[in-house]
Amino acid sequence: MIAGSESPPSPRVAWPARLISRLAAGVLIVAMVGLLGFTVAQVLDRYLLKSSFNAHDQFARLCLVVLTFVGIAIGVRDRVNVRIELIGHLGSARLRKAVEALLDLVMLLVAAFLVGVSYRMLEIGASQPILGTPFTYEAMYLALMSGMGLAVVFLGCRLLARMTSGRLAWDTAPDAVDDHRA
């Protein structure tokens, strides 16, 4: 294909991925505020108010679990996931792209496996109450399932964009300066 003759990505195709990403970012903000709020409230309650409410740590832990697994999905979406780039330092650009595609595929398979496993864990967690809260451990496993489900969606979009040479604009573009050899 001649350089510059590519058609721009269709914005109609990209909006669902952006919407899901923004909703997930909103969930992260709520989880961070909840984590901070329940942690500060626990300190205030324990040392100043001395009330009988003792589930601050359980709510904070639930926020932390949501923050962890949805944060993993957002990290995958934004390409900030940790990976070892030994081959990237020594190989060509074509080899780097092949390794990135292989790692994305492996992450997709692992995340899909975790979604399947977490479905079974939902059934088990439904009968285990989190003391002091109206929740069961089903909420914890739902956070795992949601985060890994989002990772599957984001990785699937990335692989789809890679297979169509970026014409579908499902994914954020990788850094052009992500070479690390300079």
MOQUIQUI-V358592 format. One record per backbone hydrogen bond with DSSP energy under -0.5 kcal/mol. NH is the residue of the N-H (numbers start at 1). CO is the residue of the C=O. Records with the same first field share a line. If there is no record, write none. Layout:
NH: CO / CO
This chain:
5: 2
10: 167
13: 10
14: 10
15: 11
18: 14
19: 15
20: 16
21: 17
22: 18
23: 19
24: 20
25: 21
26: 22
27: 23
28: 24
29: 25
30: 26
31: 27
32: 28
33: 29
34: 30
35: 31
36: 32
37: 33
38: 34
39: 35
40: 36
41: 37
42: 38
43: 39
44: 40
45: 41
46: 42
47: 43
48: 44
49: 44
50: 45
51: 45
59: 55
60: 56
61: 57
62: 58
63: 59
64: 60
65: 61
66: 62
67: 63
68: 64
69: 65
70: 66
71: 66 / 67
72: 68
73: 69
74: 70
75: 71
76: 72
77: 73
78: 74
79: 76
80: 75
81: 75
89: 85
90: 86
91: 87
96: 92
97: 93
98: 94
99: 95
100: 96
101: 97
102: 98
103: 99
104: 100
105: 101
106: 102
107: 103
108: 104
109: 105
110: 106
111: 107
112: 108
113: 109
114: 110
115: 111
116: 112
117: 113
118: 114
119: 115
120: 116
121: 117
122: 118
123: 119
124: 120
125: 121
126: 122
127: 124
128: 125
129: 127
130: 135
131: 129
133: 130
137: 125 / 128
138: 125
139: 136
141: 137
142: 138
143: 139
144: 140
145: 141
146: 142
147: 143
148: 144
149: 145
150: 146
151: 147
152: 148
153: 149
154: 150
155: 151
156: 152
157: 153
158: 154
159: 155
160: 156
161: 157
162: 158
163: 159
164: 160
165: 162
166: 161
167: 164
169: 166
178: 175
179: 177
180: 177
